[in-house]
Amino acid sequence: MRLKDRVVIVTGGAQGIGRAYGLGVAREGARVVIADILDTTPVVKEIEALGAQALGVECDVSREADTQRLATEALARFGRIDVLGNNAAVYSVLTRRPLMELTVDEWDRVMAVNLRGLFLCARAVFPAMKAQGKGKIINIASSTFFKGVPNFLHYATSKGGVVGFTRSLARELGDCGIRVNAIAPGFTESGENVKNIPAERVRATVEARMLKRVEVPDDLVGTFVFLASDDSDFMTGQTLLVDGGGNVH
Ligand SMILES: NC(=O)c1ccc[n+]([C@@H]2O[C@H](COP(=O)([O-])OP(=O)(O)OC[C@H]3O[C@@H](n4cnc5c(N)ncnc54)[C@H](O)[C@@H]3O)[C@@H](O)[C@H]2O)c1
């Protein structure tokens, strides 16, 4: 119970890896807030079935008013915010397109959710974390930033931004006791994304790893719990690659 009674927000937690983070922190005793544009009822019920408390909030992280309401509702229900998991992203819905076929609208939408969303959510939780004198912000980057991926410019670039955001925000908030770290997952079979990835690309990714197997959402939960817990209290500004050794940095 490393997160007993901690209040953990997971954005984009209705499905995929975010759902696994929500369930994982609940198993460690946390009270969980799931924020998503999708219906959060099923995951809230799953968390409650574990005997934990959960709140679902309909929230588009690219909209400032939604992120402010997210923080307000979390505080109204649970009275504090200990951890923000900035996991929501435009990802599994994306089609890979070369430079000249990528539309400006798609580029802008990816940046609005994957980067502005982090910024807005961090601003929304900051007053509560500052008042508490402690907080943990966990941003979700991607191994695509380290590897460089063709036909996925907007996404890989946004995830590079997550690493830069993590480093700079960590420097800015250290004196408030707020730790800011990132996780960079490798290609993970998270549900929706499997429909968009050809089997030969999955095989090639697995072959390029030091640990040659498919990555699943539960492979990331231990790192998320570690960064959320007191065990990582002297770490900030860092990005942990969790990809079976597909990349190093
Ligand atoms: N699956 C992978 O291979 C992989 C690899 C590296 C990084 N990641 C990152 O991990 C995170 C989770 O990935 P996943 O595979 O579960 O993706 P996913 O697409 O299945 O889930 C993303 C979640 O974010 C939500 N979301 C999208 N836009 C939102 C918005 N504007 N506001 C609130 N919620 C929004 C979606 O509804 C969904 O629940 C993402 O940040 C992704 O970029 C995934």
The ligand as an SDF file (V2000), in Angstrom:
LIG
                    3D

 44 48  0  0  0  0  0  0  0  0999 V2000
    0.8310    2.3510  -26.5990 N   0  0  0  0  0  0  0  0  0  0  0  0
    2.0550    2.6890  -26.9420 C   0  0  0  0  0  0  0  0  0  0  0  0
    2.7440    1.9740  -27.7050 O   0  0  0  0  0  0  0  0  0  0  0  0
    2.6910    3.9310  -26.3750 C   0  0  0  0  0  0  0  0  0  0  0  0
    4.0740    4.0970  -26.5150 C   0  0  0  0  0  0  0  0  0  0  0  0
    4.6730    5.2540  -26.0030 C   0  0  0  0  0  0  0  0  0  0  0  0
    3.8930    6.1990  -25.3530 C   0  0  0  0  0  0  0  0  0  0  0  0
    2.5460    6.0010  -25.2490 N   0  0  0  0  0  0  0  0  0  0  0  0
    1.7980    7.0370  -24.5540 C   0  0  0  0  0  0  0  0  0  0  0  0
    1.1110    6.4510  -23.4470 O   0  0  0  0  0  0  0  0  0  0  0  0
   -0.1290    7.1480  -23.2450 C   0  0  0  0  0  0  0  0  0  0  0  0
   -1.2720    6.1610  -23.3030 C   0  0  0  0  0  0  0  0  0  0  0  0
   -1.2170    5.4540  -24.5390 O   0  0  0  0  0  0  0  0  0  0  0  0
   -2.3180    4.3990  -24.9710 P   0  0  0  0  0  0  0  0  0  0  0  0
   -1.6480    3.4110  -25.8530 O   0  0  0  0  0  0  0  0  0  0  0  0
   -3.1100    3.9380  -23.8080 O   0  0  0  0  0  0  0  0  0  0  0  0
   -3.2150    5.3550  -25.9140 O   0  0  0  0  0  0  0  0  0  0  0  0
   -4.7760    5.4070  -26.2040 P   0  0  0  0  0  0  0  0  0  0  0  0
   -4.9230    6.2200  -27.4360 O   0  0  0  0  0  0  0  0  0  0  0  0
   -5.3500    4.0290  -26.1830 O   0  0  0  0  0  0  0  0  0  0  0  0
   -5.3440    6.1830  -24.9470 O   0  0  0  0  0  0  0  0  0  0  0  0
   -5.2540    7.5630  -24.8370 C   0  0  0  0  0  0  0  0  0  0  0  0
   -6.3200    8.0260  -23.8980 C   0  0  0  0  0  0  0  0  0  0  0  0
   -6.2830    9.4570  -23.8690 O   0  0  0  0  0  0  0  0  0  0  0  0
   -7.5950    9.9420  -24.0390 C   0  0  0  0  0  0  0  0  0  0  0  0
   -7.5800   11.2670  -24.6380 N   0  0  0  0  0  0  0  0  0  0  0  0
   -7.2820   11.5880  -25.9210 C   0  0  0  0  0  0  0  0  0  0  0  0
   -7.4270   12.9100  -26.1020 N   0  0  0  0  0  0  0  0  0  0  0  0
   -7.8060   13.4210  -24.9080 C   0  0  0  0  0  0  0  0  0  0  0  0
   -8.1150   14.7230  -24.4730 C   0  0  0  0  0  0  0  0  0  0  0  0
   -8.0630   15.7720  -25.3070 N   0  0  0  0  0  0  0  0  0  0  0  0
   -8.4610   14.9070  -23.1800 N   0  0  0  0  0  0  0  0  0  0  0  0
   -8.5460   13.8400  -22.3330 C   0  0  0  0  0  0  0  0  0  0  0  0
   -8.2840   12.5830  -22.6980 N   0  0  0  0  0  0  0  0  0  0  0  0
   -7.9150   12.3790  -23.9830 C   0  0  0  0  0  0  0  0  0  0  0  0
   -8.2540    8.9120  -24.9390 C   0  0  0  0  0  0  0  0  0  0  0  0
   -9.6730    9.0260  -24.9050 O   0  0  0  0  0  0  0  0  0  0  0  0
   -7.7290    7.6170  -24.3540 C   0  0  0  0  0  0  0  0  0  0  0  0
   -8.4850    7.1770  -23.2540 O   0  0  0  0  0  0  0  0  0  0  0  0
   -0.1660    8.2360  -24.2980 C   0  0  0  0  0  0  0  0  0  0  0  0
    0.3990    9.4120  -23.7680 O   0  0  0  0  0  0  0  0  0  0  0  0
    0.7170    7.6870  -25.3770 C   0  0  0  0  0  0  0  0  0  0  0  0
    1.2330    8.7080  -26.1920 O   0  0  0  0  0  0  0  0  0  0  0  0
    1.9290    4.9040  -25.7340 C   0  0  0  0  0  0  0  0  0  0  0  0
  1  2  1  0
  2  3  2  0
  2  4  1  0
  4  5  1  0
  4 44  2  0
  5  6  2  0
  6  7  1  0
  7  8  2  0
  8  9  1  0
  8 44  1  0
  9 10  1  0
  9 42  1  0
 10 11  1  0
 11 12  1  0
 11 40  1  0
 12 13  1  0
 13 14  1  0
 14 15  2  0
 14 16  1  0
 14 17  1  0
 17 18  1  0
 18 19  2  0
 18 20  1  0
 18 21  1  0
 21 22  1  0
 22 23  1  0
 23 24  1  0
 23 38  1  0
 24 25  1  0
 25 26  1  0
 25 36  1  0
 26 27  1  0
 26 35  1  0
 27 28  2  0
 28 29  1  0
 29 30  1  0
 29 35  2  0
 30 31  1  0
 30 32  2  0
 32 33  1  0
 33 34  2  0
 34 35  1  0
 36 37  1  0
 36 38  1  0
 38 39  1  0
 40 41  1  0
 40 42  1  0
 42 43  1  0
M  CHG  2   8   1  16  -1
M  END
$$$$
